[in-house]
Amino acid sequence: MKAFFAILFLAFVSFSNITAASYINGCPIEDPNSVVAFCTGENNLGINFPARTSSQEVKAYPFGVGCLGSTPSPTWFIMQIEDEGDLILTMNHSEEQDIDFACWGPFQGKSKTEVLDKLCADPDKYFVSPDDNGNPYINVCEKKYYRYIDSIARKCFEEKTGLTVQNAYFYETEYFECEEYATSLVPAEIENDLNRSYIYSPYDEEVSDCFVTMEAGEITMVDCSYSGDYIETCTIRNAKHGDWYVLLITNYSMMPGNIFFNKTGGTATTNCKIIVDASSTGPYCEGDDIQFIINNMPENATFQWRGPNGFTSNEAEPSIPKATLQNAGSYFVKMHSGDETSDEVEVVVTVGKKYTTDTTIIIDPQHPFLFGEKEITQAGVYQHTFLSSEGCDSTVTLTATSTEIPRASSTGPYCEGDVIQFIVENKSANATFQWRGPNGFASTEAEPTISKATSKEKGSYFVTMQKDGKTSKEVEVIVSINRKDETDTTVVLQQGETFLFGGEELSEPGTYTHTFQNEEGCDSIVTLTLTDTKVTISNSGPYCEGETILLTIEEIAENTEIKWIGPDDFQSNEEAPQIENANRSKAGVYSLYIKRGDKEIPVANTHVEVKESIEEQIVEELVMGDTLRFGDLVIDKAGKYSQTFQTEEGCDSIVTLIVKTKLDEKTTIHPEEFFTPNGDGENDTWQIQNIELYPDATVYIYDRHGKLIRKFQPYEIGNEWDGTDLNERKMPSGDYWFVIDINSIDKMYVGHVTLLR
């Protein structure tokens, strides 16, 4: 039934947008305070590790994780390594019920809380899992296949029984009948994708759409099991002192009970000082209530707490109301259970400070001051609560004052040589001024001038106003100075062409001058030289298909703007453009145009000829043992062969010959439909007639769930399928799927064989 529930689980998943970066949907550990610390040493304190009995699964893994097809009744555990080495850890359910597990690590941190905070801050980095065979990828095509079967089987079950699919565990026969029915309806495209994903390596280009791959070095899952046993074994190699490991244990049966942990091998040991799983709900800010937590206290246990500021308590989970900075620090707790007393366990409490700050500013009504989410433009007292770097309240009281500020500007922008004039709109007889600026400028005039603007006067000027003994803050005035342009240019005229320059149409060669206004409003003096010439163009053809077409120009003036236009929407502004991969669509007339303002004037044409290169494909059948000649080749086996010949026009003629093996009754593969591996000497192995003719054949055997059972290469006497799996375990009676892949004849046989015991 475990495979059945794994299929059910896939029904809720969409795989169209899976990426390695978004494999985890949030932190798998929803409540870090619920993670239970354990060790493998003696536990005389009466601490139990209960197995959860909730049907809820881990939300972060919508289609299972690693080898776990589902994650029912999950409980998270954590342990720390004391002595380094290998560790063989055995887990079992007290009621001998099926459990499964996945283990991640190693992780570093001073405490359980620090480790879990780091893991949940970046789960995509710290919870990286392979597929159920230990490979660093997800088979999306496989998941689509089982998701389709489940969607049909689910509907079939509900119609047949009138019950929801959650009851299928109690109606196995009805569900499996629906599953068989759903399997028969799988579209060929989905089934072919599944088979394709099993045949090729996940790293082959042929199945790149089927697999989401992760880097092997990024995988943090160290072990995983999805067996039907109540005892599971986790193997951790080369564990170091201080390393932390996180375990997810699922109670598949949902039967109440406890999880027992035992070390059954290796030299590594675990830290039993953390078994009293004490923590707090912090961090805290001043005024918060501090609450301590014991995550796994046994019945009738008593506790003894001590901490900063003279703190003591005999409560199991004491609290401290209205925390102060003096309450921060290390707290220690001992647990007494029966005749045993635990080591002291440290719980570090942080208390962040709440700040209160007063500050004063001078405001300018024309330039609001942003305080929190409010713009301050008037004098007054304002208050806002911010969040400090420690995550606590920081209350700021702002006192805003104002003074009269000059409203200064200039009459710019300016051109080189203009007079710069500064203006103050709110000057009065009682006010004095102080100006400063670029190029050593200084003045005490209210509205000073600069007689002749140059590039040295460009930049920021500052002025303060003094009135009634008060000095305003500086006001900035930005002065921009634009240069006057002088430009020389040459234009080549074609026969009969005119050129518009400064409102005048020119047709004769010569030198002309005109003053324009540039974009910045300053004088732009342009000197134009007109010349005339005749242009010729050519190409290096004729060409064969696939060659590069080269267009060239003779006798054209420098700096002339040109444009080529030709077949197949060709356009270019290059003087000698090249056109790659010539074909018949690129043959024809190419024209050259000269640009004049918004006009494009045609000046010359050249004709490009492209001769056809032939590509031909021929299919021939070849009887095994025969040969055929193709050009200078003598061919004796199936495959694809190419030869290049010359056409009458001197271009390549590429002929591809596809040779297929012609099969007859003596050479065709004939797999037997059933066999009976019962040791009676008859039909004990599965026979495939004529397989000996194809030593390169690879034979794959799968169960009905698509799991690979055996692989053979070659398949011959002494190496035939005897009904066992890769671990030599006898497989039960039933139908099994096979794939026979023969490269030498480029043929694949797919079907099923019945095993009868």
Secondary structure, 3 states (H helix, E strand, C coil): CHHHHHHHHHHHCCCCCCCHHHCCCCCCCCCHHHCEECCCCCCCCCCCCECCCCCCCCCCCCCCECCECCCCCEEEEEEEECCCEEEEEEEEECCCCCEEEEEEEEECCCCHHHHHHHHHHCHHHHCCCCCCCCCCEEEHHHHHHHHHHHHHHHHHHHHHHCCCHHHHHHCHHHHHHHHHHHHHCCCHHHHHHHHHHHHCCCCCHHHCCCEEECCHHHCCEEEEECCCCCEEEEEEEEECCCCEEEEEEEECCCCCCEEEEEEEECCCCECHHHCCCEEECCCEECCCCEEEEECCCCCCCEEEEEEHHHEEECCCCCEECCCCHHHCEEEEEEEEECCEECCCEEEEECEECCEEEEEEEEEECCECEEECCEEECCCEEEEEEEECCCCCEEEEEEEEEECCCCCEEECCCEECCCCEEEEECCCCCCCEEEEEEHHHEEECCCCCEECCCCHHHCEEEEEEEEECCEECCCEEEEECEECCEEEEEEEEECCCCCEEECCEEECCCEEEEEEEECCCCCEEEEEEEEEECCCEEEECCCEECCCCEEEEEECCCCCCCEEEEECCCEEECCCCCEECCCCHHHCEEEEEEEEECCEEEEEEEEEECEECCEEEEEEEEEECCCCEEECCEEECCCEEEEEEEECCCCCEEEEEEEEEEECCCCCCCEECCEECCCCCCCCCCCCEECHHHCCCCEEEEECCCCCEEEEECCCCCCCCCCCECCCCCECCCEEEEEEEEEHHHCEEEEEEEEECC
